[in-house]
Amino acid sequence: MSLRSVVNIRDWKETTRCEPLVRVGVVLAEDRQNRIVLQVPRAHYRFLGAGGETCNDSNGLIELHRTENEIELSNGSRKSKRWRLEPTRSTGLSRSAGVLVHDVVAGRGFHWHKRIDQTLTGALEFSICESGIQVINELPLEEYLAGVITAEMSGE
């Protein structure tokens, strides 16, 4: 389900006439996270499983846990090898838009690295990797750039 006219950035050309999508690794294998905690805005997102299963009960606090070969949602009633959390409508760049992902590594590889809570717009993909759960954020290029620019700007 596409909310806007978008195309993967690798396939984008000037003549494409639509916004390119970028995919950004948020939680990586090296982070060794077997549990992801999310705060999902009310009624704006839905989960899609690898086998086509859906879960529209995505309001509020959601936990994803890695089992041996699947990822289970909150109470263990829903399991899939891969989950995709996608917006059901465009959220844009408003202050309250996006999903809050808890305990994300910031400054990976730098002396000041730490864990933070990060709000992400666009779709989120959760998949099993060799040492936990990997999280990929897929979003339109302009939304990505707006986040990068504001994160690197000084408040002064």
N, C-alpha and C positions, 0 to 999 in steps of 0.2 A: 504494500500500500504506500504510494508516494504522495506526500502532502504538497510537494512542489515539483517543479521540473528540475531534476538533478541527474548527474551522470558521474560515474567513478572518475576521479581525477586523472587516472592513466588514459582514459578514453576521451578526455575533454580536448576539444579543438576550438579555435575562435569561432568557427562556423556552427558549433553545437547548439548555441543559443539557449543554454541552460547552465545553472550553477553547478560547479564540480563538488563532489563529496570527498572528504578526507577521512581516513581511519587512523585513529591515534591510540596507541597502547597506554592504558591507564594503570592497570595492575598487570604486572609481568610475572613470568615464571620465577625469576630471581627474588621476587617479593615473598614467595612461599606462603601465600594466603589460601587457606582451605575454607575460609568463611568470609563472606562479603555482606555488609549491612548497608541497606539503602533506605532513604526516606523518599517515598514516591508521592507526588502531588495527587490529590483526589481526582479520579476519573479522567485523567489526561494520558494514561499509558496502559499498555496491555503486554503480557508476556506471550511469546510464541516459542514453542519447543521444537526441537530438531525433527520430530516425527509429525509435525503439523498440529500438535496439541496446543490449545490456547488456555490462558488463565487471565480472566479479566479482573480478578480480585487482586489488584495491584495497588490499592490505596494504603497509605500509611507506611509503617515500618515493615520492611521485608528482609529476611535473612536467606542467603543462599549458602548451602553447605555442600562440600564435596564429599561424596561417598567413594567407594572403590572405583566405580566407573561411570558415575552419574552426578549431576548436580540437583539437589532437592531444594524446593522452595519452602521457606518458613517451617511449616508443621510436618513436612515429609510426605504430604499427600500428593504432591506433584513432583515428578522426577523426569529428567531428560539429560541427554549427553551434552546438549547445548541449549541455551536460552537466549532469546532476543527480547529486550524491553524496548518497545517503540512507542513514540507519541501517537495518540489517536487524532490529534489536531496540531497545527503549528503553534508552537509556544513562543517563537521569536526570542528576542534578547531582553525581555523584561526582567526586572530584578528577582522576581519570584519564580522564573521559568527554570525548569530542569529538575533533575534527580540528584539528591544529596547522597554522595557515596562516602561512607565513613572509612577512616584509617587508610588513606591513600598515601603512598610514598611520594614526597616532594623533594626535589634536589638530588635525585638518584645519582650516586657517584661523586657528589660534592661533599666537602667536609661538614657542611651544615645541614645535610639531609635530615628529614623528620617526617612524621606521619601527620596528615591533615585531613579534614573533611572537605570535600570538593563538590561543588554543584556543577553538573554537566548537562548540557542541552543535547538534543539529537537522540539517536538510538544507542543502546548499550548492548553489546554481545558478551555473553558469559560462556566460556568453554573450558574444558579440562586441559591442563597442560601437565608436564612431567612432575611439577612440584606444587600443584594447587589449582586455583582458578585464575584464568586470564580474563581481563576485562578490556574490551575494545570500544572506544567511543566513535561512532560514525555520525558526522555532521557536515552541513554545508560549509564550504570554504570561508565565506564571510563571517559566519558565527565563530569558526575556529580562530580566524585572525583577530576578531574583536576581543576574544578571551586572551590571546597571547599578548596583544598590544597592551591591554589594561593590566595584565599581570607583570609586565616588564616596565611599566611607567612608575615614576616616583610620585608619591603623594604631595611632594613639595614643588 
